Amino acid sequence: MCGIAGILDYTQPVDRAALDRFTDALAHRGPDGRGTWTDGPVGLGHRRLAILDPSPLGACPMAYEAPDGEVLRLTFNGEIYNFLELRETLRAEGYRFRTDTDTEVVAAAWHRWGAEAMHRFNGMWAFALWRERTRTLVLARDRFGVKPLYVLATGSRVAFASELKAFRALPWVTPQLDPEAAALFFRDPAAYDGVSMGTALAGVHRVPAGHTLTLGVDGSASLDAWWDADAHVPEVPATYDAQVEAFRALFLDAVRVRMRSDVPIGTSLSGGLDSSAVACGMAVFARAAEGDPWGVSMLGARSNDAFVRCAADARRTFIATFPGDPVDERAWADLVVAHAKALPEYWTFRGAAALRDLPASVWALDDLSAVPAVPVFNIYRLMRAHGVVVTLDGHGGDELLAGYSWHREVPRTELNALLRRDFASTHLPSILRNYDGCSMANGVEVRSPFMDWRLVQFTHALPAECKYDGTVSKRILRDALTGVLPEAIRTRTSKLGFESPLVAWANGGLGPVLLAATRTDAWQGAPAVAEAARVAQVVEARTKARAWTADDRIALALAWRLLSYVLWCEQFVGAGDRITRMLGGAVVPAARTDLLGAAA
């Protein structure tokens, strides 16, 4: 897990100093090392978060020499969870390896199978591969877009990076807002990442999930979809009981392979069904490896090699608490802690401290976002402070298994189609980007068992009633994890989500910040927000009277989006610094290259 960057220049050699600054703008994603490589028109950069084979041999950009003598250069962000099995297959065909990384396996697999190699990968990734033999640069993104990848074409250059903020470090880039992207964000913030290739930073585009972008030194470019979910629909067992058993096996194996790590791992636990399933799944393997009867009984007969390269320390849980607020789920999370014999750490929401973290959380989110990310940002900061570098979290479960209220409001015949849209485009992509940003801002890697492509495809193929039977959502998950989950969690039907106590916060320290934001040019000129003036009036009235209530949730949600937009414009495109400084933060000038501690 890392940050990647690179430049392809069609007319002149890549400027090494510019590449260094570009790469170091991602220092937070890779605090364990940096590397850059140039060869004429191409340059690759890498900031390393060392997880597999932390030795210097695992550094990127990595050169891999294939059996026929061809050298492939790779800068890689992500994890291939089945790299051990792929490495043995490639060894049998004459490929040799000098590291214990998955990066080297990616390069060898691409040499052997080309783009078809990605169909063999079980993981998440964004990488750039340079082939000297063909003089082509291939940018590739995983099936579901778990890992981010952005490109910017200007004149004779194409640049790519893991985050928008990195492009601000390029000397030929003047950061500007894309008003069309911002207008789309305000129209439908949940779908923003999934339906638009554009971003709020003018000229910068996303490489779509499941696509490759191939660039030649002659200026050629080809964007191709390598993944087609409809072409990979598995057959599912005919009976519900058999479907439950198959789901259980797939879910537990998705957890197992994501526990492969040479550094400590943990999990973010809310007490909801999905995060609890992941935490308890990890506990099954951790306790089985110790010979604990409960863990052994949950797995049945498993060979010892099932736990190869799995982290020995896998009991840490990290929990956000909101004392006295209805969104607090600590009581539920503590049930899981006791059941799993986990080691908990708690982050407690405090309004004043949360305000100070607002600018940093907006900076971490990278693009425009509708969610208050301070709790998420702090959970991952807490993990890093306790030495946890990898976390297994529950993202994707709601979109797979009908976890939201609107899933229960459509006819059963339409549910599967709605779930697939939410998963691929209208909901989950924004969540994935937000959590990647908050985790990587703190040098922590997020792995999501519910995003295992085998489990995703299997679940998509199940009948709708396996997900929502008219009574409970996530039916098959609940039945599959009988015994794994505490019974109170397994049968829990209330859902809160990972939220902030916005109403109480707005009646406290957040209110004056919202009020100040209404008087900025950014708020008043927000694209396609006809309600901005009306919401400003509501903010003034409610804030002065400290009278925000749950009935104001629509106005408060829009006010929050406008506040985050103001902070984004201040930090990313230089639209003043009033609110950022009011909160005790500082705007990072685009000309600076020592972002978050990187070397100037």
C-alpha positions in Angstrom: 0.0 0.0 0.0 1.6 3.2 -1.1 1.3 6.4 -3.2 2.3 6.3 -6.8 3.0 9.1 -9.3 4.6 9.4 -12.7 5.0 11.4 -15.9 5.2 10.6 -19.6 6.5 13.4 -21.7 6.2 13.1 -25.5 8.7 15.7 -26.5 11.5 15.8 -23.9 13.1 13.8 -21.0 11.2 13.9 -17.8 12.3 16.6 -15.3 13.7 14.6 -12.4 13.2 17.4 -9.9 9.6 17.8 -10.9 9.0 14.1 -10.5 10.6 14.2 -7.1 8.3 17.0 -5.9 5.3 15.3 -7.5 6.1 12.0 -5.7 6.8 13.6 -2.3 3.4 15.3 -2.3 2.2 11.8 -1.4 4.6 11.3 1.5 1.7 10.6 3.9 0.7 7.6 1.9 4.2 6.1 2.1 6.1 7.2 5.2 8.5 4.2 5.0 10.5 5.2 1.9 10.6 6.9 -1.5 11.8 6.0 -4.9 11.9 7.6 -8.3 13.2 6.4 -11.7 13.4 8.1 -15.0 14.4 7.0 -18.5 14.0 9.6 -21.2 10.3 10.3 -21.7 9.1 8.3 -18.7 9.4 8.8 -15.0 7.9 6.7 -12.1 7.6 7.7 -8.5 6.7 5.8 -5.3 6.1 6.5 -1.6 6.3 3.3 0.3 4.1 1.9 3.1 6.0 -1.3 3.8 3.6 -4.2 4.6 4.9 -7.3 2.7 8.7 -7.8 2.8 9.6 -4.5 4.5 13.3 -4.9 3.5 14.9 -2.6 0.9 14.3 -5.3 -1.7 10.6 -4.6 -1.7 11.0 -0.9 -2.7 9.5 0.6 -5.8 9.7 1.5 -8.6 10.7 -2.1 -9.0 12.6 -3.6 -11.9 11.7 -7.2 -12.8 13.7 -9.2 -15.2 11.7 -11.9 -16.9 13.1 -15.2 -18.1 13.5 -13.9 -21.7 15.6 -10.9 -20.4 12.9 -8.3 -20.7 12.8 -5.8 -17.9 9.5 -4.4 -16.6 9.3 -1.3 -14.4 6.5 -1.1 -11.9 5.2 1.4 -9.4 2.4 -0.3 -7.4 -0.3 0.7 -4.9 -2.4 -2.0 -3.3 -2.3 -5.7 -2.3 -2.7 -8.9 -4.2 -3.9 -11.3 -1.5 -3.3 -14.5 -3.5 0.2 -13.6 -4.5 1.7 -16.6 -2.7 -0.4 -19.0 -4.9 0.3 -17.0 -8.1 4.0 -17.0 -7.3 4.1 -20.8 -7.1 2.3 -21.0 -10.5 4.8 -18.7 -12.1 7.8 -20.5 -10.6 6.6 -23.7 -12.2 6.8 -21.9 -15.5 10.3 -20.7 -15.0 9.9 -17.3 -13.3 12.2 -16.4 -10.5 11.8 -14.1 -7.6 14.2 -12.3 -5.3 11.7 -10.6 -2.9 8.7 -11.7 -0.8 6.5 -9.0 -2.2 3.3 -9.1 -4.3 4.7 -6.3 -6.4 7.2 -8.7 -8.1 4.4 -11.2 -8.7 2.4 -8.5 -10.5 5.3 -7.8 -12.9 6.0 -11.4 -13.6 2.3 -12.2 -14.1 1.9 -9.3 -16.5 4.9 -10.6 -18.5 3.4 -14.1 -18.6 -0.3 -13.3 -19.2 -0.5 -9.6 -20.2 -3.7 -7.8 -19.1 -5.3 -11.2 -18.6 -3.2 -11.5 -15.4 -5.6 -9.1 -13.6 -8.3 -11.7 -13.9 -6.1 -13.9 -11.7 -5.5 -11.2 -9.1 -7.6 -11.3 -5.9 -6.9 -7.9 -4.4 -7.0 -4.1 -4.8 -4.6 -2.1 -6.9 -3.6 0.9 -9.0 -0.3 0.5 -10.8 1.8 1.9 -13.6 3.9 -0.6 -15.7 6.5 0.5 -18.2 7.6 -1.9 -20.9 10.8 -0.8 -22.6 10.3 -3.4 -25.4 7.0 -1.8 -26.5 7.7 1.7 -25.2 4.3 1.8 -23.5 3.1 2.8 -20.1 0.1 0.9 -18.8 -2.0 2.4 -15.9 -4.4 -0.2 -14.4 -7.1 -0.1 -11.7 -8.7 -2.9 -9.8 -12.2 -4.3 -10.6 -14.2 -2.2 -8.2 -12.0 0.9 -7.9 -10.8 0.3 -4.3 -7.5 2.1 -5.0 -7.6 5.5 -6.6 -5.8 6.6 -9.7 -6.0 10.0 -11.4 -4.5 11.4 -14.7 -3.9 14.9 -16.1 -3.0 15.5 -19.7 -1.5 19.0 -20.4 0.3 19.8 -23.6 2.9 17.2 -24.3 2.7 15.6 -20.9 0.5 13.1 -19.1 0.9 12.8 -15.3 -0.7 10.3 -13.0 -1.0 10.0 -9.2 -2.9 8.4 -6.3 -4.4 11.7 -5.2 -5.5 15.0 -6.5 -3.4 17.1 -4.1 -0.2 15.7 -5.7 -0.9 17.5 -9.0 -0.6 20.8 -7.1 3.1 20.2 -6.8 3.7 20.1 -10.6 5.2 23.4 -11.8 3.1 23.6 -14.9 -0.2 23.2 -13.0 -2.3 26.1 -11.7 -5.0 24.5 -9.5 -8.5 25.5 -10.5 -12.0 24.4 -9.7 -14.0 22.4 -12.3 -17.4 24.0 -11.9 -19.2 21.2 -13.8 -17.8 18.6 -11.4 -18.7 20.7 -8.4 -22.3 21.1 -9.7 -22.6 17.3 -10.1 -21.3 16.9 -6.6 -24.0 19.1 -5.2 -26.7 17.5 -7.3 -25.9 13.9 -6.2 -22.9 13.7 -3.8 -23.3 10.0 -3.2 -22.9 9.2 -6.9 -20.3 11.8 -7.6 -17.3 9.4 -7.7 -19.1 6.6 -9.4 -20.6 8.4 -12.4 -18.1 11.1 -13.3 -14.6 10.7 -14.7 -14.0 14.3 -13.8 -12.9 15.7 -10.5 -13.2 19.0 -8.7 -9.6 19.8 -9.7 -9.9 21.1 -13.3 -8.3 18.8 -15.9 -7.7 15.9 -13.6 -9.7 12.7 -14.3 -10.2 9.4 -12.7 -9.1 6.2 -14.4 -12.4 4.2 -14.2 -12.6 1.1 -12.0 -11.8 -2.1 -14.0 -10.0 -0.2 -16.8 -6.5 0.2 -18.2 -5.1 3.3 -19.8 -2.3 2.5 -22.2 0.0 5.4 -23.3 2.6 5.2 -26.0 5.6 7.5 -26.5 4.2 8.4 -29.9 1.2 10.1 -28.2 -1.2 7.2 -28.6 -3.7 6.5 -25.8 -6.2 3.7 -25.3 -8.7 3.4 -22.4 -10.0 -0.2 -22.2 -12.3 -2.0 -19.8 -10.6 -5.2 -18.7 -13.3 -6.2 -16.2 -16.9 -7.0 -17.1 -18.9 -8.2 -14.1 -21.6 -9.6 -16.3 -19.1 -12.0 -17.9 -18.1 -13.4 -14.5 -21.4 -14.5 -12.9 -20.9 -17.8 -11.1 -23.5 -20.5 -10.6 -24.9 -20.6 -7.1 -26.2 -23.6 -5.3 -29.9 -24.4 -5.8 -30.9 -24.5 -2.1 -30.7 -21.7 0.5 -28.9 -23.9 3.0 -26.2 -24.6 0.4 -26.0 -20.9 -0.5 -25.5 -20.1 3.2 -22.6 -22.6 3.5 -21.0 -21.3 0.3 -21.3 -17.7 1.5 -19.8 -18.5 4.9 -16.8 -20.2 3.2 -16.2 -17.3 0.8 -16.5 -14.7 3.5 -14.2 -16.4 5.9 -11.6 -17.0 3.2 -11.8 -13.3 2.2 -11.0 -12.5 5.8 -8.2 -15.0 5.9 -6.3 -13.8 2.8 -6.6 -10.2 4.0 -4.8 -11.1 7.2 -1.6 -11.7 5.2 0.8 -9.1 6.5 4.3 -8.7 7.8 3.2 -5.9 10.1 0.5 -5.6 12.8 -3.2 -5.5 11.8 -6.4 -4.4 13.4 -10.0 -3.4 12.6 -12.3 -0.4 12.8 -15.4 -1.6 14.8 -18.7 0.3 15.0 -20.9 -2.4 16.5 -22.9 -2.7 13.3 -23.3 -6.0 11.5 -20.7 -5.6 8.8 -17.8 -4.3 11.0 -18.7 -6.9 13.6 -18.6 -9.7 11.0 -15.1 -8.7 10.0 -13.9 -8.4 13.6 -15.3 -11.8 14.6 -14.0 -13.4 11.4 -10.5 -12.2 12.2 -11.0 -13.5 15.8 -11.9 -16.9 14.3 -8.5 -17.2 12.6 -6.5 -15.6 15.4 -8.0 -17.9 18.0 -7.8 -21.0 15.8 -4.1 -20.4 15.2 -3.7 -20.3 19.0 -5.6 -23.6 19.3 -8.6 -21.9 21.0 -11.6 -24.4 20.8 -14.0 -21.7 19.6 -11.9 -20.7 16.7 -11.1 -24.3 15.7 -14.8 -25.2 15.9 -15.8 -22.3 13.7 -13.3 -23.3 11.0 -13.6 -27.1 11.1 -10.7 -29.0 9.6 -8.1 -26.6 8.1 -4.6 -27.3 7.1 -1.8 -25.4 8.9 -0.8 -23.7 5.7 -4.1 -21.8 5.7 -2.4 -19.3 8.0 0.8 -18.7 6.1 1.9 -15.1 6.3 -1.1 -14.1 8.4 -0.3 -11.5 11.0 0.3 -12.9 14.5 -1.1 -9.8 16.1 -4.8 -9.6 14.9 -6.8 -8.7 18.0 -6.8 -4.9 18.0 -10.2 -3.1 17.6 -10.6 0.6 17.3 -13.9 2.2 18.3 -15.3 5.7 17.9 -17.6 6.8 20.8 -20.0 9.7 21.0 -21.0 9.9 24.7 -24.6 11.0 25.3 -25.5 11.1 21.6 -28.0 8.8 19.8 -25.3 7.9 17.3 -23.1 6.3 19.9 -22.7 2.5 19.4 -20.1 1.7 22.0 -22.4 -0.7 23.8 -22.8 -2.8 20.7 -19.1 -2.7 19.9 -18.3 -3.8 23.4 -20.4 -6.9 22.9 -18.2 -7.8 20.0 -15.0 -7.1 21.9 -16.0 -9.5 24.7 -17.1 -12.2 22.2 -14.0 -12.0 20.1 -11.6 -11.5 23.1 -10.4 -8.4 21.3 -8.1 -5.6 22.5 -10.1 -2.4 22.2 -8.9 1.2 21.8 -11.4 4.1 21.9 -11.5 7.5 20.3 -14.0 9.8 22.0 -15.7 12.6 20.0 -15.1 16.1 21.5 -16.6 19.0 19.7 -13.7 21.5 20.1 -11.0 18.9 19.1 -13.1 17.8 16.2 -13.3 21.4 14.9 -9.5 21.6 14.9 -9.4 18.4 12.8 -11.8 19.6 10.1 -9.3 21.2 7.7 -7.1 18.1 7.9 -10.0 15.8 7.3 -11.1 17.7 4.2 -7.5 17.7 3.0 -7.4 13.9 3.5 -10.7 13.3 1.6 -8.9 14.9 -1.5 -12.0 15.5 -3.6 -15.3 17.0 -2.6 -17.2 14.9 0.0 -20.5 15.1 1.7 -19.6 13.3 4.8 -18.2 14.5 8.1 -15.0 12.6 8.1 -13.4 13.7 11.4 -14.3 10.4 13.3 -13.0 8.3 10.4 -9.8 10.4 10.2 -9.2 10.0 13.9 -9.8 6.3 14.1 -7.0 5.7 11.6 -4.8 8.2 13.3 -5.4 6.3 16.5 -4.5 3.0 14.8 -1.2 4.4 13.5 -0.4 5.8 17.0 -0.8 2.2 18.3 1.4 0.7 15.7 -1.3 -0.8 13.5 -0.6 -0.4 9.8 -3.3 -2.6 8.2 -7.0 -2.7 9.1 -9.7 -5.0 7.9 -13.0 -3.0 7.7 -16.6 -3.7 6.6 -17.0 -1.5 3.5 -19.2 -2.9 0.8 -21.5 -5.0 3.0 -24.5 -2.5 2.8 -24.3 -2.3 -1.0 -24.0 -6.0 -1.4 -26.7 -7.1 1.0 -29.4 -4.4 1.1 -28.2 -2.6 4.2 -29.9 0.8 3.5 -33.5 1.8 4.0 -34.1 2.6 0.3 -33.2 -1.0 -0.6 -36.3 -2.1 1.3 -38.6 0.3 -0.6 -38.3 -1.2 -4.1 -40.1 -4.2 -5.5 -38.1 -7.4 -4.9 -37.7 -7.8 -8.7 -35.8 -4.6 -8.8 -33.6 -5.1 -5.7 -30.6 -6.8 -7.3 -30.3 -4.2 -10.1 -30.4 -1.4 -7.5 -27.8 -3.1 -5.4 -25.4 -3.5 -8.4 -25.8 0.2 -9.2 -25.2 1.2 -5.6 -22.1 -1.0 -5.5 -20.6 0.0 -8.8 -21.6 3.7 -9.3 -24.2 5.4 -7.2 -23.0 4.9 -3.6 -19.9 2.8 -2.8 -17.3 4.6 -4.9 -17.5 7.7 -2.8 -17.2 5.7 0.4 -14.2 3.9 -0.9 -12.5 7.1 -1.8 -13.3 8.7 1.6 -11.9 5.8 3.6 -8.8 5.5 1.4 -8.1 9.2 1.9 -8.6 9.2 5.7 -6.6 6.0 6.2 -3.7 6.8 3.9 -3.4 10.3 5.3 -2.3 8.5 8.4 -0.2 5.8 6.7 -2.8 3.0 7.3 -4.0 0.5 4.7 -7.7 -0.5 4.6 -8.6 -4.0 3.4 -12.3 -4.9 2.9 -13.3 -8.6 2.9 -16.8 -7.7 1.5 -14.9 -6.4 -1.6 -13.4 -9.8 -2.4 -14.3 -10.3 -6.0 -15.3 -13.9 -5.4 -17.8 -12.9 -2.7 -19.0 -9.9 -4.7 -19.8 -12.0 -7.8 -21.4 -14.8 -5.8 -23.6 -12.4 -3.8 -24.7 -10.5 -7.0 -25.8 -13.9 -8.4 -28.0 -14.8 -5.4 -31.7 -14.3 -5.5 -32.9 -11.0 -3.9 -34.6 -12.7 -1.0 -31.2 -13.9 0.2 -30.4 -10.3 0.9 -33.8 -8.9 2.0 -36.7 -11.3 2.6 -39.3 -8.7 3.5 -38.3 -8.9 7.2 -34.6 -8.4 7.7 -31.8 -7.2 5.5 -28.5 -9.1 5.0 -30.3 -12.3 5.6 -27.6 -14.6 4.2 -24.8 -12.9 6.2 -26.8 -13.3 9.4 -27.4 -17.0 8.8 -23.9 -17.7 7.5 -22.3 -16.3 10.7 -24.4 -18.1 13.3 -22.0 -18.9 16.0 -19.3 -16.5 14.7 -21.2 -13.4 15.8 -22.7 -12.6 19.2 -26.3 -13.4 18.9 -27.4 -9.9 19.8 -25.4 -8.5 16.9 -26.4 -11.2 14.5 -30.1 -10.4 15.1 -29.7 -6.6 15.4 -31.9 -4.7 13.0 -31.2 -1.1 14.0 -28.7 0.8 11.9 -26.9 4.0 12.6 -23.9 4.1 10.3 -20.6 5.7 11.1 -21.9 9.3 11.7 -21.0 12.4 13.6 -23.4 14.0 16.1 -24.1 16.9 13.8 -27.1 18.4 15.5 -25.4 18.7 18.9 -22.2 19.9 17.2 -24.1 22.6 15.2 -25.6 23.8 18.5 -22.1 24.1 19.9 -18.8 25.0 18.3 -19.7 24.1 14.7 -22.4 26.7 14.6 -20.2 29.8 14.4 -18.0 28.1 11.8 -21.1 27.4 9.6 -22.2 31.0 10.1 -18.8 32.3 9.0 -18.7 30.0 6.0 -22.0 31.4 4.7 -20.3 34.8 4.3 -17.5 33.5 2.0 -17.5 33.9 -1.7 -17.2 30.2 -2.2 -20.4 29.5 -0.3 -22.3 32.2 -2.1 -21.0 31.1 -5.5 -21.3 27.4 -5.1 -22.2 25.9 -8.6 -25.8 24.8 -9.0 -26.8 25.4 -5.4 -29.9 27.5 -5.6 -30.6 26.9 -2.0 -27.3 28.4 -0.7 -28.8 31.7 0.3 -31.8 30.1 2.0 -29.6 27.7 3.9 -27.5 30.6 5.0 -30.6 32.2 6.5 -31.4 28.9 8.3 -27.8 28.7 9.6 -28.0 32.2 11.0 -31.3 31.7 12.7 -30.6 28.3 14.1 -27.0 29.1 15.2 -27.8 32.3 17.0 -30.6 30.6 18.8 -28.8 27.3 19.2 -32.0 25.7 17.9 -30.8 23.1 15.5 -33.0 19.9 15.7 -33.3 16.6 14.0 -36.0 18.1 11.9 -33.4 20.3 10.2 -31.4 17.3 8.9 -31.9 18.2 5.2 -30.8 21.8 5.7 -27.9 20.8 8.0 -26.7 18.2 5.5 -26.6 20.8 2.8 -24.9 23.3 5.1 -22.3 20.7 5.9 -21.7 20.0 2.2 -21.3 23.7 1.6 -18.9 24.1 4.5 -16.7 21.2 3.2 -16.8 22.8 -0.2 -15.6 26.1 1.2 -12.7 24.3 3.0 -11.9 22.4 -0.1 -11.7 25.5 -2.2 -9.5 27.3 0.3 -7.1 24.4 0.5 -7.0 23.1 -3.0 -7.5 26.1 -5.3 -6.5 29.1 -3.2 -10.0 30.6 -2.6 -8.9 32.4 0.6 -8.1 30.9 4.0 -10.7 32.5 6.3 -12.4 29.3 7.6 -9.3 27.1 7.5 -7.5 29.6 9.7 -10.5 30.1 11.9 -10.3 26.4 12.7 -6.5 26.6 13.4 -5.4 25.1 10.2 -3.2 26.4 7.4 -3.6 26.4 3.7 -0.7 24.6 1.9 0.5 26.7 -1.0 0.6 24.8 -4.3 4.2 25.9 -4.7 5.3 24.1 -1.6 6.7 20.6 -2.0 7.2 19.5 1.6 3.6 18.4 2.1 3.0 16.5 5.4 6.7 16.2 6.1 8.1 15.3 2.7 11.5 16.5 1.8 11.6 19.8 0.0 
